Amino acid sequence: MARALITMPPTAKKGEVVEIRTLIAHPMETGYRRGDDGSVLPRNLIRRFTCVYDGETVFSAELFAAVAANPLISFSTVATASGTLTFTWDGDDGFAQTERVAITVT
Amino acid sequence: MSHRTGPPIRTATRRAVLNGALGLGLSLVIRPAAGTSAPSLESAIRVFASEAPVKVGRVLLDVAPLVENGNAVPITITVESPMTAADHVRRIAVFNELNPQRDVAVFTLGPRAGRARVATRIRLATSQRLVAVAQMSDGTYWQHAVDVIVTLAACIES
C-alpha cells in the first residue's frame, strides 16, 4: 500500500464547491531512464485516477510519463449529499489503490 | 581592371555567405523536428481535438515562466465555464513540445466538478512550450500555450 494523502473539508454546505487535493507516493518511473548498470528501468506509472462520489464519477485523469513522481492532483466537486468519495489510482504492474473519505453535507 | 572586378566578387562572396548562413539556420530549425520520432505538438493537439479547430482563449495555463527544477513543475489549468449541465468543460489535456512523449495528462470533468480548475505537478525535460486544450460540452476546443524556461532539466542524468 502506497501512502496516500487526501485533503478536503469534512463538512460542506449543499451546493458548495469543495476543493480536493490528492497525493500518492509513487515513483512514476518513465521507462526512458537508465539505471546504474546502464539498463533501461522498466516503466512503472500510475495511468489512471478516478474520483467517484456516491456512485457517480465526478472526476478522472489519465496520467502519462510527464507527470512528476508522487503525483499530486487537485480538483473540485459540488457537495450534493452526505456520502463517501472513493479515490482510485490504477497503474502498471497491477498497481491499484482505493481510498475512501466521508463528507457531511448540510 | 582589378579594382573594377573587386566589388562584384566581394558582393558575390557576401551573398554566398548570407545564403550559407540562411541555409545553416534553416537546417538547425528543421533538424530537431526531423530527428524525433514522436509526433509533433501540433499533431498531438489535432488528434485530441479530432481535427476540429482549436481556438485561443477561455483556457488559462498557469505555470512559472522560469523553472528551476524540471522534475516537479506545478501547473494549474483554469477554464472559463459556468460548469452547468448545459455548458461545462468535458476534458482538459496538457501537451508538451520536447519531452519524449507529447502527452502530459488528460482530465475528464463534468458539471459535478463545479469549477473548471485542475492542478498537478509535471516533469519538463528541457525549455519548451506547454499547451493546455479544453473540450467544452458544445464540442468546441480552446487552448492556451506557454513557453517555459527550465534551468535544471528532468530525466537528463541517468
Chai-1 contact restraints between the chains, C-beta under 6 A:
chainA,res_idxA,chainB,res_idxB,connection_type,confidence,min_distance_angstrom,max_distance_angstrom,comment,restraint_id
A,V17,B,G114,contact,1.0,0.0,6.0,A-B,restraint_1
A,V17,B,R115,contact,1.0,0.0,6.0,A-B,restraint_2
A,Y32,B,P100,contact,1.0,0.0,6.0,A-B,restraint_3
A,R33,B,C155,contact,1.0,0.0,6.0,A-B,restraint_4
A,R34,B,S158,contact,1.0,0.0,6.0,A-B,restraint_5
A,V58,B,R112,contact,1.0,0.0,6.0,A-B,restraint_6
A,F59,B,A113,contact,1.0,0.0,6.0,A-B,restraint_7
A,S60,B,T108,contact,1.0,0.0,6.0,A-B,restraint_8
A,A61,B,A105,contact,1.0,0.0,6.0,A-B,restraint_9
A,A61,B,F107,contact,1.0,0.0,6.0,A-B,restraint_10
A,E62,B,V106,contact,1.0,0.0,6.0,A-B,restraint_11
A,L63,B,A105,contact,1.0,0.0,6.0,A-B,restraint_12
A,F64,B,Q101,contact,1.0,0.0,6.0,A-B,restraint_13
A,F64,B,D103,contact,1.0,0.0,6.0,A-B,restraint_14
A,F64,B,V104,contact,1.0,0.0,6.0,A-B,restraint_15
A,A65,B,Q101,contact,1.0,0.0,6.0,A-B,restraint_16
A,A66,B,N96,contact,1.0,0.0,6.0,A-B,restraint_17
A,A66,B,N99,contact,1.0,0.0,6.0,A-B,restraint_18
A,A66,B,V104,contact,1.0,0.0,6.0,A-B,restraint_19
A,A66,B,I122,contact,1.0,0.0,6.0,A-B,restraint_20
A,A66,B,R123,contact,1.0,0.0,6.0,A-B,restraint_21
A,V67,B,A105,contact,1.0,0.0,6.0,A-B,restraint_22
A,V67,B,I122,contact,1.0,0.0,6.0,A-B,restraint_23
A,A68,B,A72,contact,1.0,0.0,6.0,A-B,restraint_24
A,A68,B,R121,contact,1.0,0.0,6.0,A-B,restraint_25
A,A68,B,I122,contact,1.0,0.0,6.0,A-B,restraint_26
A,A68,B,R123,contact,1.0,0.0,6.0,A-B,restraint_27
A,L72,B,T120,contact,1.0,0.0,6.0,A-B,restraint_28
A,L72,B,R121,contact,1.0,0.0,6.0,A-B,restraint_29
A,I73,B,T120,contact,1.0,0.0,6.0,A-B,restraint_30
A,S74,B,A119,contact,1.0,0.0,6.0,A-B,restraint_31
A,F75,B,V118,contact,1.0,0.0,6.0,A-B,restraint_32
A,S76,B,A113,contact,1.0,0.0,6.0,A-B,restraint_33
A,S76,B,G114,contact,1.0,0.0,6.0,A-B,restraint_34
A,S76,B,R115,contact,1.0,0.0,6.0,A-B,restraint_35
A,T77,B,R112,contact,1.0,0.0,6.0,A-B,restraint_36
A,T77,B,A113,contact,1.0,0.0,6.0,A-B,restraint_37
A,T77,B,G114,contact,1.0,0.0,6.0,A-B,restraint_38
A,V78,B,R112,contact,1.0,0.0,6.0,A-B,restraint_39
A,V78,B,G114,contact,1.0,0.0,6.0,A-B,restraint_40
